[in-house]
Amino acid sequence: MQVQDIMARDAKFCRLNNNLAAAAAIMWANDCGGLPVLDGGGKVVGMITDRDICIASGTRNRIPSEIQVSEVTSQKIYTCAPEDDIHAALKTMQKQKVRRLPVVSKDGKLRGILCLNDVALNARQSDSLSYEDTIETLQAICGHRTLHRVQAA
């Protein structure tokens, strides 16, 4: 199974020059918890989540409409391609502890988004995407980072 078989093709996005209020409005209207961030040329340059918006709003003495997406966007971007094997994408999600991967073309343009929700809704007991694949990915993502640091010490 390839990523393109289950990805959302009509991925919503925001731009670096949007403010957090606008990004939150896009998320609210489209029932999503994260957005790829695009530059002026349509290339994916980051991700922003509802958690990013909440933390930025709560830790700065400014209202969301005064904070630019560019100030909050995660600089580390993990992506996959439409033709990637779904298991390779799941490994990226597990290793990087992310619930969403922008799906990009070779030139970095947004083609869709792969969300953990898509994975769960498409899992089958004995298909190329199993329940076990889904649970393994969820467990890897949900592990608390600070707990891992303490256990490793």
CORDA-V854920 format. One record per pair of residues at least 24 apart in sequence whose C-alpha atoms are under 7 Angstrom apart, sorted by the first residue. I is the first residue (numbers start at 1). J is the second residue. Records with the same first field share a line. If there is no record, write none. Layout:
# CORDA-V854920
I->J  J
This chain:
# CORDA-V854920
1->85  86  128
2->82  83  84  85  86
3->82  83  84  85  86
4->82  83
6->118
7->112  113  114  118
8->112  113  114
9->111  112  113
10->112
11->112  113
13->37
14->38
15->39
16->69  70
17->68  69  70
18->68  69
19->64  65  66  67  68  69
20->53  64  65  67  68  69
21->64  65
24->50
36->102
42->109
43->108  109  110
44->108  109  110
45->77
46->73  74  75  76  77
47->73  74  77
48->73  74
79->103  104
80->104
81->105
90->137
93->137
94->137  140  141
97->140  141
98->141
